C-alpha cells in the first residue's frame, strides 16, 4: 500500500501538482486562480488606458476640426464696411 501511495505522489509530481513545490493541490489551484484574476485586472487596466487615450485623441480631433471650420468661416465671411457690391 505504501508503494501505491508513492506512485500517486509521483503521478501528481508529473502533472505539476507536487506537494512540496506548490503546496497541496488545492493551494496550487487557488494560486492559479489568483494569477488568472490578477491577469484579468492587468488586461482590464491596459484596455482602460487605451480607451482613455483614444477618447482624448478624439476630443483633440474634434477641437481641431472646430478650430479649422471657424478659420474657414472667418476667411469666407466678407468684412463689414466693404465697398464691393
C-alpha positions as CSV (number, residue, x, y, z in Angstrom):
1,X,0.0,0.0,0.0
2,X,2.9,2.3,0.7
3,X,4.2,1.8,-2.8
4,X,0.7,2.7,-4.2
5,X,0.7,6.0,-2.2
6,X,4.2,6.8,-3.5
7,X,3.0,6.1,-7.0
8,X,0.1,8.5,-6.6
9,X,2.5,11.2,-5.4
10,X,4.8,10.5,-8.4
11,X,1.8,10.9,-10.7
12,X,0.9,14.2,-9.0
13,X,4.5,15.3,-9.4
14,X,4.4,14.5,-13.1
15,X,1.3,16.6,-13.5
16,X,2.9,19.6,-11.8
17,X,1.0,19.2,-8.6
18,X,4.0,18.5,-6.4
19,X,3.0,18.9,-2.8
20,X,6.5,20.3,-1.9
21,X,6.7,22.8,-4.7
22,X,3.2,24.3,-4.9
23,X,1.7,23.2,-1.6
24,X,-1.4,21.0,-1.6
25,X,-3.3,20.6,-4.9
26,X,-6.0,22.9,-3.5
27,X,-3.4,25.6,-2.8
28,X,-2.0,25.1,-6.3
29,X,-5.4,25.7,-7.9
30,X,-6.0,28.7,-5.6
31,X,-2.7,30.2,-6.7
32,X,-3.5,29.5,-10.3
33,X,-6.9,31.3,-9.9
34,X,-5.2,34.3,-8.2
35,X,-2.8,34.6,-11.1
36,X,-5.7,34.4,-13.6
37,X,-7.6,37.1,-11.7
38,X,-4.6,39.3,-11.5
39,X,-4.0,38.8,-15.2
40,X,-7.6,39.8,-15.9
41,X,-7.2,43.0,-13.9
42,X,-4.0,43.8,-15.7
43,X,-5.7,43.3,-19.1
44,X,-8.6,45.5,-18.0
45,X,-6.3,48.2,-16.8
46,X,-4.4,48.2,-20.2
47,X,-7.7,48.3,-22.0
48,X,-8.9,51.2,-20.0
49,X,-5.7,53.1,-20.6
50,X,-6.0,52.6,-24.4
51,X,-9.7,53.6,-24.2
52,X,-8.9,56.8,-22.3
53,X,-6.1,57.6,-24.8
54,X,-8.4,57.1,-27.7
55,X,-11.1,59.3,-26.2
56,X,-8.5,62.0,-25.6
57,X,-7.4,61.8,-29.2
58,X,-11.0,62.0,-30.5
59,X,-11.5,65.1,-28.3
60,X,-8.4,66.7,-29.7
61,X,-9.5,65.9,-33.3
62,X,-13.0,67.4,-32.7
63,X,-11.4,70.5,-31.2
64,X,-9.0,71.0,-34.2
65,X,-11.9,70.5,-36.6
66,X,-14.0,73.2,-34.9
67,X,-10.9,75.5,-35.0
68,X,-10.3,74.8,-38.7
69,X,-14.0,75.4,-39.5
70,X,-14.0,78.6,-37.6
71,X,-11.0,79.8,-39.5
72,X,-12.6,78.9,-42.8
73,X,-15.8,80.8,-41.9
74,X,-13.7,83.8,-40.8
75,X,-11.8,83.8,-44.2
76,X,-15.0,83.4,-46.3
77,X,-17.0,86.0,-44.3
78,X,-16.8,89.4,-46.1
79,X,-15.6,92.2,-43.9
80,X,-18.1,94.8,-42.8
81,X,-17.8,98.2,-44.5
82,X,-16.6,96.8,-47.8
83,X,-17.3,98.8,-50.9
84,X,-17.9,95.7,-53.0
85,X,-21.4,95.1,-54.2
